[in-house]
Amino acid sequence: MKTSWIADSLNGIIHIIQTISWADIVDILLVAVILYYAYRFVRYRRAGRLATGVIMFILVLVLCELFGMRTMQYIFRNIFQVGIVALLILFQPELRSALEKMGTGSIKGIMNISDKNGETMLLAIRETVIAVGELAASKTGALIVFERNTKLGEIAATGTVIDAQTGSFLLRNIFFNKAPLHDGAVLISRGRIHSAGCLLPLSNQNDINRDLGTRHRAALGLSESCDAV
């Protein structure tokens, strides 16, 4: 019985391979490319967490279908129908940004992939500690954001892209009084200074000490909305 099932499965796979056409191959490759770049685009934004929730929702719906849970199917199907419209609204900034970049992004930029490097991050931390110590000694304010799991593409878009190795001298130059980029936050992503002069969301808490300025409220506001340091 088991041998017969294996033979039938192998015959089915062979049949699929024999009947596949070039159009099918191109179709599969195009879908794979679209899904890959959709993943790359979403993972650098806070919507990545939302996308994870959507995937979990779809998995639960599939399980309900498999196990014949009719009541759950009815509930999830209705939620899913309304959810499509809700997703278009929630992902509106990401969809707009993606459509704008489709006509302006170069192939070289799209194909460029950089991996996380633990040594680069350790170097960035050491250099930041040195810079912060020297800034504190001169009573110079600074706002430095370390990106973690939640990607901050929207925050980076509000500043000026630098994409440089993190160094204490560079950080001190950025936050030097009256420097063009000193009024805003520096975003450090994957151990590199990604951008400077970034605008952060202010905290809406009413019980914050009134002696704290806009920089402090911005730091609190970002901490409330993501896991950045």
ChimeraX attribute file (.defattr): number of C-alpha atoms within 10 A of each C-alpha:
attribute: neighborCount
match mode: 1-to-1
recipient: residues
	/A:1	6
	/A:2	7
	/A:3	8
	/A:4	9
	/A:5	10
	/A:6	11
	/A:7	12
	/A:8	12
	/A:9	12
	/A:10	12
	/A:11	12
	/A:12	12
	/A:13	11
	/A:14	11
	/A:15	11
	/A:16	11
	/A:17	10
	/A:18	9
	/A:19	8
	/A:20	10
	/A:21	11
	/A:22	8
	/A:23	9
	/A:24	11
	/A:25	10
	/A:26	11
	/A:27	11
	/A:28	12
	/A:29	12
	/A:30	12
	/A:31	10
	/A:32	12
	/A:33	11
	/A:34	12
	/A:35	12
	/A:36	11
	/A:37	13
	/A:38	12
	/A:39	13
	/A:40	14
	/A:41	17
	/A:42	20
	/A:43	19
	/A:44	15
	/A:45	19
	/A:46	19
	/A:47	21
	/A:48	18
	/A:49	14
	/A:50	15
	/A:51	16
	/A:52	11
	/A:53	12
	/A:54	15
	/A:55	11
	/A:56	12
	/A:57	14
	/A:58	13
	/A:59	12
	/A:60	15
	/A:61	19
	/A:62	14
	/A:63	13
	/A:64	17
	/A:65	13
	/A:66	9
	/A:67	9
	/A:68	11
	/A:69	12
	/A:70	11
	/A:71	10
	/A:72	15
	/A:73	18
	/A:74	13
	/A:75	11
	/A:76	19
	/A:77	13
	/A:78	11
	/A:79	13
	/A:80	17
	/A:81	10
	/A:82	11
	/A:83	14
	/A:84	11
	/A:85	10
	/A:86	13
	/A:87	14
	/A:88	12
	/A:89	11
	/A:90	13
	/A:91	15
	/A:92	12
	/A:93	12
	/A:94	18
	/A:95	15
	/A:96	10
	/A:97	13
	/A:98	15
	/A:99	10
	/A:100	11
	/A:101	11
	/A:102	10
	/A:103	8
	/A:104	8
	/A:105	11
	/A:106	10
	/A:107	8
	/A:108	8
	/A:109	8
	/A:110	11
	/A:111	9
	/A:112	7
	/A:113	8
	/A:114	7
	/A:115	6
	/A:116	10
	/A:117	10
	/A:118	11
	/A:119	10
	/A:120	14
	/A:121	18
	/A:122	12
	/A:123	16
	/A:124	23
	/A:125	18
	/A:126	13
	/A:127	19
	/A:128	21
	/A:129	13
	/A:130	16
	/A:131	21
	/A:132	19
	/A:133	13
	/A:134	15
	/A:135	18
	/A:136	11
	/A:137	9
	/A:138	9
	/A:139	9
	/A:140	14
	/A:141	14
	/A:142	21
	/A:143	20
	/A:144	19
	/A:145	21
	/A:146	19
	/A:147	19
	/A:148	14
	/A:149	14
	/A:150	17
	/A:151	21
	/A:152	22
	/A:153	19
	/A:154	18
	/A:155	19
	/A:156	23
	/A:157	14
	/A:158	16
	/A:159	20
	/A:160	14
	/A:161	16
	/A:162	13
	/A:163	14
	/A:164	13
	/A:165	16
	/A:166	22
	/A:167	18
	/A:168	21
	/A:169	13
	/A:170	16
	/A:171	22
	/A:172	19
	/A:173	14
	/A:174	21
	/A:175	25
	/A:176	17
	/A:177	13
	/A:178	9
	/A:179	10
	/A:180	13
	/A:181	19
	/A:182	22
	/A:183	20
	/A:184	21
	/A:185	26
	/A:186	28
	/A:187	28
	/A:188	27
	/A:189	22
	/A:190	18
	/A:191	22
	/A:192	19
	/A:193	23
	/A:194	20
	/A:195	22
	/A:196	29
	/A:197	23
	/A:198	23
	/A:199	19
	/A:200	24
	/A:201	15
	/A:202	17
	/A:203	18
	/A:204	12
	/A:205	11
	/A:206	7
	/A:207	6
	/A:208	12
	/A:209	10
	/A:210	8
	/A:211	7
	/A:212	9
	/A:213	9
	/A:214	12
	/A:215	18
	/A:216	15
	/A:217	20
	/A:218	20
	/A:219	20
	/A:220	19
	/A:221	17
	/A:222	20
	/A:223	17
	/A:224	15
	/A:225	12
	/A:226	15
	/A:227	13
	/A:228	18
	/A:229	13
